[in-house]
């Protein structure tokens, strides 16, 4: 595995699976995303503007998001149940274990209705088909 890291973010390229993942975290916020090679290549510690790591990573396919600030109770949204297999290097597992995981129905609603979750729609629909009894 190859890593890149900067202030508040870390990205990984897994050569064996040709898979790119990245996390970003700030006080009260955590996000793990699947990204593409182009995004990974742009990531750097001094990037700004449209190549700012927060923007680049946040535009990837969301796997896990956690909010834990002093305004709300800790909540976690798991968009991809396979997040740990995709990014075992990340802090996602401890975030999921530490927060109140949002129920699947609310996460499904967010994926269906928010443009920011476009990249998760196909994945979630496939997961629904595989888990529904026939």
C-alpha positions, -999 to 999 in steps of 0.1 A, spaced: 0 0 0 12 35 -8 1 65 12 -1 103 8 -9 125 38 -15 161 46 -32 183 72 -65 166 81 -64 139 54 -48 106 43 -51 87 11 -41 51 2 -34 33 -31 -38 -5 -27 -17 -19 -56 -30 -54 -51 -66 -44 -57 -60 -12 -78 -81 6 -52 -79 42 -40 -94 53 -7 -90 85 14 -102 99 47 -105 134 59 -111 145 94 -115 177 113 -128 184 148 -163 169 149 -162 155 114 -149 123 97 -153 110 61 -140 80 43 -143 79 6 -134 58 -24 -116 80 -49 -101 75 -84 -65 75 -96 -69 110 -110 -80 123 -76 -52 104 -58 -26 118 -82 -38 154 -75 -35 151 -38 -7 169 -22 1 187 11 2 221 -5 -27 218 -29 -53 247 -29 -82 259 -50 -100 232 -70 -72 208 -60 -78 213 -23 -77 178 -7 -109 184 12 -128 191 -20 -111 163 -40 -117 136 -13 -152 148 -5 -162 144 -42 -154 107 -40 -179 79 -32 -187 82 4 -182 50 25 -185 64 60 -193 98 76 -193 107 112 -204 139 130 -194 143 166 -194 179 176 -207 196 206 -240 206 189 -253 171 183 -250 135 196 -224 115 177 -239 100 146 -224 78 119 -237 70 84 -224 39 68 -229 41 31 -209 9 22 -211 -20 46 -177 -32 32 -159 -1 42 -134 -20 64 -125 -44 36 -120 -14 13 -99 6 37 -86 -14 66 -59 12 72 -85 39 80 -99 53 112 -134 44 101 -139 13 123 -132 32 155 -156 60 143 -183 35 136 -179 18 170 -178 51 188 -209 67 174 -246 60 170 -250 44 135 -279 59 116 -304 33 106 -302 19 70 -336 35 60 -324 70 68 -291 64 50 -311 50 20 -333 81 20 -302 104 20 -287 84 -9 -319 86 -29 -325 123 -23 -293 141 -21 -271 149 -51 -240 145 -30 -248 108 -28 -251 101 -66 -221 79 -65 -237 56 -39 -270 50 -56 -260 21 -78 -241 4 -50 -270 7 -25 -295 -5 -52 -273 -36 -58 -270 -43 -21 -308 -40 -17 -314 -65 -45 -289 -90 -30 -303 -88 5 -340 -90 -5 -355 -125 -3 -367 -138 -36 
